[in-house]
Amino acid sequence: MPADRPDVPHLNVEDLLDSPDRAGAVISPDGPKFAYLAPWRDRLNVWIQDLDGEGEARCVTTDSRRSVLRHHWTDDPRRLLYAQDGDGDENYHLHRVDLDPPDNDAVDLTPFPCARVLQVNHRGSTGYGKSFLKAGIGELAGAMHDDLVDAVGWAVERGYADPARVAVFGGSYGGYAALVGVSFTPGLFAAAVDFCGPSNLVTALRNVPDFAKPYLTNNWHLYAGDPDDPAQEADLRARSPLSRVADIRTPLLVVQGANDARVRRSESDQIVEALRNRGVDVEYLVKDDEGHSFANPENTIDMYRAADRFLARHLRDDEHR
């Protein structure tokens, strides 16, 4: 006769899938306390407690509709940040919690209705196979930009975006893409932010620093062109935003590191000057102690504060101005 089956305990589905008692613990930047996620009214919220165990834990967010899943400290240990959407719509807002005094309500740092971010993996992007990567060869301001335009159309058709309030924001190549967006399709975007983007592909490639020149052959020369070849030089100029500066009418914020060795300050200077000579709305933020990417926190903060004010001014609808 078969042996009796052992009495195997079953895992309760509630124990498997219900909210954990604690999760996501992160120590404060000054060290004496930590923040973590734990249930409050059956939803995960952010709690803080002293590391030494003294004193009671304190719940500092009060979301009773949907669990908080993302939180982190700021550099200031008196403040926490957390992200939350609206009942699963993935329209995430960033909230700040001020711990002192202890009873402050959370502050919505992104109080713009229906604000969304769409990051486009256009042709030439890595991570999608060699064929997709090579599809970007010779397609700067061409098919690569078409993908960006198609993404805007996709977002508008599905009701994710108001066609009158779409902006483009990018750095380095993304800065170039932002400039292409406002010069090659001038009616598409309501605002643009260019961070260290080349405005003239010919001058940008000719001014590449010596340490980067060995990589040009299989990179920029392959995908964009070699400015030392007359035919390719002409094509590079035609694909440069500066060649269509007369078509730009979109408000523009340009951010540049003064010591940028990869995309020289002159790339930003020349397009800002050309636009100001035409009376186009352009803001220019230059940091004298930065290069191609910002390292100093105060400069990064200044940049994003400037971008926040700029985008709020140009993207808010009449009801929220």
C-alpha positions as CSV (number, residue, x, y, z in Angstrom):
1,M,0.0,0.0,0.0
2,P,1.2,3.5,-0.8
3,A,2.7,5.4,2.1
4,D,0.5,8.2,3.6
5,R,1.3,11.6,2.1
6,P,3.0,13.9,4.6
7,D,0.9,16.7,5.9
8,V,2.5,19.6,4.0
9,P,1.4,23.0,5.1
10,H,0.1,25.3,2.4
11,L,1.3,28.8,2.0
12,N,-1.6,31.2,2.6
13,V,-2.1,33.5,-0.4
14,E,-2.6,36.5,1.9
15,D,0.8,35.8,3.5
16,L,2.3,35.6,0.1
17,L,0.8,38.7,-1.5
18,D,-0.3,41.0,1.3
19,S,1.8,44.1,2.2
20,P,5.0,43.3,4.1
21,D,5.4,44.4,7.7
22,R,8.4,46.4,6.7
23,A,10.3,47.0,3.4
24,G,12.7,49.4,1.6
25,A,14.6,50.7,4.7
26,V,16.9,53.6,3.9
27,I,19.2,55.3,6.4
28,S,19.0,59.1,6.6
29,P,22.0,61.1,5.2
30,D,23.0,62.2,8.7
31,G,22.7,58.7,10.1
32,P,20.5,58.7,13.2
33,K,17.3,57.5,11.7
34,F,15.9,55.5,8.8
35,A,12.8,55.5,6.6
36,Y,10.9,52.4,5.5
37,L,7.6,51.3,4.1
38,A,5.0,49.7,6.3
39,P,1.1,49.5,6.3
40,W,-1.1,52.4,7.4
41,R,-4.8,51.8,6.9
42,D,-3.9,48.7,4.8
43,R,-1.7,50.7,2.4
44,L,2.1,50.9,2.4
45,N,3.2,54.4,3.6
46,V,6.5,55.9,4.6
47,W,7.5,55.6,8.2
48,I,10.6,56.9,10.1
49,Q,12.3,55.6,13.2
50,D,15.4,56.2,15.2
51,L,18.2,53.7,14.5
52,D,18.8,53.2,18.2
53,G,15.3,52.0,18.7
54,E,14.3,54.7,21.1
55,G,11.1,56.5,20.5
56,E,8.1,55.3,18.5
57,A,8.0,54.9,14.7
58,R,6.1,57.7,13.0
59,C,4.1,57.4,9.8
60,V,4.9,60.5,7.7
61,T,2.7,59.9,4.6
62,T,-1.1,59.3,4.7
63,D,-2.1,57.7,1.4
64,S,-5.2,55.5,2.1
65,R,-6.1,54.8,-1.5
66,R,-2.8,53.4,-3.0
67,S,0.4,52.1,-1.5
68,V,3.5,54.2,-1.7
69,L,6.3,52.2,-3.5
70,R,9.0,54.7,-4.2
71,H,10.7,56.9,-1.6
72,H,14.1,58.3,-0.8
73,W,15.8,60.9,1.3
74,T,17.0,64.3,0.1
75,D,20.4,65.6,1.0
76,D,18.6,67.5,3.8
77,P,17.7,64.9,6.5
78,R,14.6,66.9,7.3
79,R,13.0,66.0,4.0
80,L,11.9,62.9,2.2
81,L,10.6,62.5,-1.4
82,Y,8.1,59.9,-2.7
83,A,6.4,59.3,-6.0
84,Q,2.7,58.5,-6.4
85,D,0.3,58.1,-9.3
86,G,-3.4,58.4,-9.4
87,D,-5.0,55.0,-8.8
88,G,-2.7,53.3,-11.3
89,D,-2.8,55.9,-14.2
90,E,1.1,56.1,-14.1
91,N,0.8,59.9,-14.0
92,Y,3.4,60.0,-11.2
93,H,3.8,63.2,-9.1
94,L,6.8,63.9,-6.9
95,H,5.9,64.8,-3.3
96,R,8.0,66.2,-0.5
97,V,7.6,65.4,3.2
98,D,8.9,67.9,5.7
99,L,9.7,66.1,8.9
100,D,10.1,69.3,11.0
101,P,7.5,70.3,12.2
102,P,6.1,66.7,12.3
103,D,2.5,67.4,11.2
104,N,3.1,69.1,7.8
105,D,1.1,67.8,4.9
106,A,3.1,66.5,1.9
107,V,3.8,69.0,-0.8
108,D,3.2,68.1,-4.4
109,L,6.3,69.3,-6.3
110,T,4.8,68.6,-9.7
111,P,1.3,70.0,-9.4
112,F,0.7,70.0,-13.1
113,P,-2.4,68.0,-14.3
114,C,-1.6,65.3,-16.8
115,A,2.1,65.9,-16.9
116,R,3.9,62.9,-18.4
117,V,7.4,62.0,-19.6
118,L,7.9,59.9,-22.8
119,Q,11.4,58.6,-23.4
120,V,11.8,57.6,-27.0
121,N,14.2,54.8,-28.1
122,H,14.6,56.0,-31.7
123,R,16.5,54.2,-34.4
124,G,20.2,54.1,-33.5
125,S,19.5,53.4,-29.8
126,T,21.4,50.6,-28.1
127,G,19.7,47.7,-26.4
128,Y,17.5,46.6,-29.2
129,G,19.9,44.6,-31.4
130,K,22.4,45.4,-34.1
131,S,19.9,46.0,-36.9
132,F,18.0,48.6,-34.8
133,L,21.3,50.3,-33.9
134,K,22.5,50.4,-37.5
135,A,19.1,51.8,-38.7
136,G,20.4,55.1,-37.3
137,I,23.3,55.4,-39.7
138,G,22.9,58.5,-41.8
139,E,19.6,59.3,-40.2
140,L,20.3,62.2,-37.9
141,A,17.5,64.7,-38.4
142,G,16.0,62.1,-40.6
143,A,14.4,58.8,-39.6
144,M,15.8,59.2,-36.0
145,H,13.8,62.4,-35.7
146,D,10.8,60.8,-37.5
147,D,10.7,58.3,-34.6
148,L,10.4,61.2,-32.2
149,V,7.7,62.8,-34.2
150,D,5.8,59.5,-34.4
151,A,6.0,59.1,-30.6
152,V,4.4,62.5,-30.1
153,G,1.6,61.5,-32.5
154,W,1.2,58.2,-30.6
155,A,0.8,60.1,-27.3
156,V,-1.6,62.6,-28.7
157,E,-3.8,60.0,-30.5
158,R,-4.2,58.0,-27.2
159,G,-5.0,61.1,-25.2
160,Y,-1.8,61.1,-23.1
161,A,-0.7,64.5,-24.4
162,D,-2.3,67.8,-25.4
163,P,-0.8,68.6,-28.9
164,A,-0.6,72.2,-27.9
165,R,1.5,71.5,-24.7
166,V,4.3,69.0,-25.7
167,A,7.9,69.9,-24.9
168,V,11.2,68.2,-25.8
169,F,14.1,68.0,-23.3
170,G,17.5,66.4,-23.9
171,G,21.2,66.5,-23.2
172,S,24.2,65.9,-25.5
173,Y,22.8,64.0,-28.5
174,G,19.4,64.6,-26.8
175,G,20.2,68.3,-26.8
176,Y,20.8,68.1,-30.5
177,A,17.5,66.2,-30.9
178,A,15.7,69.0,-29.0
179,L,17.2,71.6,-31.4
180,V,16.2,69.5,-34.4
181,G,12.7,69.3,-33.0
182,V,12.3,73.0,-33.0
183,S,14.1,73.7,-36.2
184,F,13.0,70.9,-38.5
185,T,9.5,70.6,-37.1
186,P,8.9,74.1,-35.7
187,G,5.2,73.7,-35.0
188,L,5.4,70.4,-33.1
189,F,6.7,71.5,-29.7
190,A,5.5,74.2,-27.3
191,A,8.9,74.5,-25.6
192,A,12.3,72.9,-25.7
193,V,15.3,72.4,-23.3
194,D,18.7,71.8,-24.8
195,F,21.5,70.7,-22.4
196,C,24.9,70.7,-24.1
197,G,23.6,69.9,-27.5
198,P,25.6,70.6,-30.8
199,S,23.9,73.1,-33.0
200,N,26.3,72.8,-35.9
201,L,27.5,69.2,-36.6
202,V,30.5,70.4,-38.7
203,T,32.0,72.7,-36.0
204,A,31.0,70.2,-33.3
205,L,32.9,67.3,-34.9
206,R,35.9,69.5,-35.9
207,N,36.3,70.7,-32.3
208,V,36.2,67.2,-30.7
209,P,39.0,66.9,-28.1
210,D,42.0,64.8,-29.0
211,F,41.2,62.1,-26.5
212,A,37.9,61.4,-28.2
213,K,39.0,61.6,-31.8
214,P,40.0,57.8,-32.1
215,Y,36.4,57.0,-31.4
216,L,34.9,59.1,-34.2
217,T,35.4,56.6,-37.0
218,N,33.0,54.0,-35.7
219,N,30.7,56.5,-34.0
220,W,30.0,60.0,-35.3
221,H,31.7,59.6,-38.7
222,L,29.8,56.4,-39.3
223,Y,26.4,57.7,-38.1
224,A,26.6,61.3,-39.1
225,G,29.5,62.0,-41.4
226,D,33.1,63.2,-41.7
227,P,33.4,67.0,-42.0
228,D,36.7,66.6,-43.8
229,D,34.9,65.0,-46.8
230,P,33.3,67.9,-48.8
231,A,30.1,65.9,-49.7
232,Q,29.6,64.7,-46.1
233,E,30.4,68.2,-44.8
234,A,27.5,69.6,-46.9
235,D,25.2,66.9,-45.6
236,L,26.2,67.6,-42.0
237,R,25.4,71.3,-42.4
238,A,22.0,70.4,-43.8
239,R,21.3,68.2,-40.8
240,S,22.4,70.9,-38.3
241,P,19.8,73.0,-36.4
242,L,21.8,76.1,-37.0
243,S,21.1,75.8,-40.8
244,R,17.4,76.2,-40.0
245,V,17.6,78.7,-37.3
246,A,15.4,81.0,-39.3
247,D,12.5,78.5,-38.8
248,I,12.8,78.3,-35.0
249,R,9.9,80.1,-33.2
250,T,9.6,77.8,-30.2
251,P,10.6,79.1,-26.7
252,L,14.0,77.5,-25.9
253,L,16.1,77.0,-22.8
254,V,19.8,76.3,-23.5
255,V,22.0,75.0,-20.7
256,Q,25.8,74.7,-21.1
257,G,28.9,73.9,-19.2
258,A,31.5,76.6,-20.0
259,N,34.3,74.0,-20.0
260,D,32.6,71.3,-22.0
261,A,35.3,69.6,-24.0
262,R,33.0,67.4,-26.1
263,V,30.4,70.0,-27.1
264,R,32.1,73.3,-26.9
265,R,30.4,76.3,-25.5
266,S,30.5,77.9,-28.9
267,E,27.8,75.4,-30.1
268,S,25.3,76.9,-27.6
269,D,26.7,80.5,-28.0
270,Q,26.1,80.6,-31.8
271,I,22.5,79.4,-31.8
272,V,21.6,81.6,-28.8
273,E,23.1,84.6,-30.5
274,A,21.3,83.8,-33.8
275,L,17.9,83.4,-32.0
276,R,18.3,86.6,-30.0
277,N,19.1,88.5,-33.1
278,R,15.7,87.4,-34.5
279,G,13.9,88.2,-31.2
280,V,13.1,84.5,-30.4
281,D,12.4,83.7,-26.8
282,V,15.5,82.0,-25.6
283,E,17.0,81.6,-22.0
284,Y,20.6,80.8,-21.6
285,L,22.1,79.2,-18.5
286,V,25.9,78.8,-18.4
287,K,27.9,77.3,-15.5
288,D,31.5,78.3,-15.4
289,D,32.7,75.3,-13.3
290,E,31.0,72.6,-15.4
291,G,31.7,70.5,-18.5
292,H,29.7,68.1,-20.6
293,S,27.8,66.9,-17.6
294,F,27.2,68.7,-14.3
295,A,29.0,67.4,-11.2
296,N,28.2,70.1,-8.6
297,P,24.8,69.6,-7.0
298,E,24.0,73.3,-6.8
299,N,24.4,73.6,-10.6
300,T,22.3,70.6,-11.2
301,I,19.6,72.0,-8.9
302,D,19.8,75.4,-10.7
303,M,19.4,73.7,-14.0
304,Y,16.3,71.7,-13.1
305,R,14.8,74.7,-11.3
306,A,15.3,76.8,-14.4
307,A,13.8,74.0,-16.5
308,D,10.8,73.6,-14.1
309,R,10.0,77.4,-14.3
310,F,10.5,77.4,-18.0
311,L,8.3,74.5,-18.7
312,A,5.6,75.6,-16.3
313,R,5.5,79.0,-18.0
314,H,5.1,77.5,-21.5
315,L,3.1,74.3,-20.9
316,R,0.5,75.2,-18.4
317,D,-3.0,75.7,-19.8
318,D,-4.9,78.9,-19.3
319,E,-6.7,77.5,-16.3
320,H,-3.5,76.8,-14.4
321,R,-1.4,79.9,-15.4
